[in-house]
Amino acid sequence: MEIPLEHVIGLSAMLFAIGMVGALTRRNLIVILMSIELMLNGANLAFVGFARAWNSVDGHIFVLMVIVVAAAEVAVGLGIVIALFRNRESVNVEDVSLLRW
Amino acid sequence: MSAPAVFFYLFGAAAVISALAMVLNVRNTVASAMSLVVTMISLAVVYVVLGAHLVAALQIMVYAGAIVVVFLFVVMLLNLRRDEFSQPRERLAKLAGVVFALGGAFAFLQLVPQSLPTVQAIPADFGSYAAVGRALYHDFVLPFEVSSLLLLAAIVGAVVLAKRRIS
């Protein structure tokens, strides 16, 4: 039995929504970064599902690019977290409102 | 139900449950990171079922192997205390979640079945290392090279940001 594309897209939408809820409601900067990773994984799953439906590996290339960007984002993001903790002794986003208007 | 379909639904459910465990766990950030590992590995199994073998291997190596290790390293380095949900926005987030879920379910049920292609039988070497590598080094060689520049910039940026200031 082939898995219908609707179910793949549904799973990807669920992961994306869970990640978005985490990014919006958590206050720990590290958990927010993890939630963003979850959203990227939801998008990756949609790419893989559509790649199989259209029988083309181009979607897999896009997933590789997303993985590269995610790795770069994590490296820079956690560098910022460490620099922030060194200055503020906190990773709570509500303690960091310097750029808030 | 065939074995690949069983694996898809089993590990898809595992990915969703562990993603929820990651987002809802406010006591322990290390446990959140371990839930993220479970999500990544479950998604790798889903990728194998969907024929993306190279992507599945990279998912385990890069996400479960490297990214989550960096997360755990930073969590243990900073020695974090208990986290809480954002209080002032909690009601707004719940309302937005209900609206988003209902709207998404409606759009999903109404629109998606009419426009999606049906899945055909896929060739044996679909998603293999050879097929993806051929596409990567023929059609997508410029993005591939640019991504190496991006990684270099990210490495330099991370080192500069995390470096201890020496006065």
Interface residues (C-beta under 8 A of the other chain):
Chain A: M1 E2 I3 P4 L5 E6 H7 V8 I9 G10 L11 A13 M14 L15 A17 I18 G19 V21 G22 L24 T25 R26 R27 N28 I30 V31 L33 M34 S35 E37 L38 N41 N44 L45 V48 G49 A51 R52 A53 W54 N55 V57 D58 H60 I61 V63 L64 M65 I67 V68 V69 A70 A71 A72 E73 V74 A75 V76 L78 G79 I80 V81 I82 A83 F85 R86 V91 N92 E94
Chain B: M1 S2 P4 A5 F8 Y9 G12 A15 V16 A19 L20 M22 V23 V26 T29 S32 A33 L36 T39 M40 L43 V46 Y47 V49 L50 G51 A52 L54 V55 L58 Q59 V62 Y63 A66 I67 V70 F71 V74 V75 L77 L78 L80 D83 E84 F85 S86 R89 E90 A93 A96 G97 F100 A101 G104 F108 V112 P113 L116 P117 T118 V119 Q120 I122 P123 F126 G127 A131 V132 A135 L136 D139 F140 P143 S147 L150 L151 A153 A154 I155 G157 A158 V159 V160 L161 A162 R164
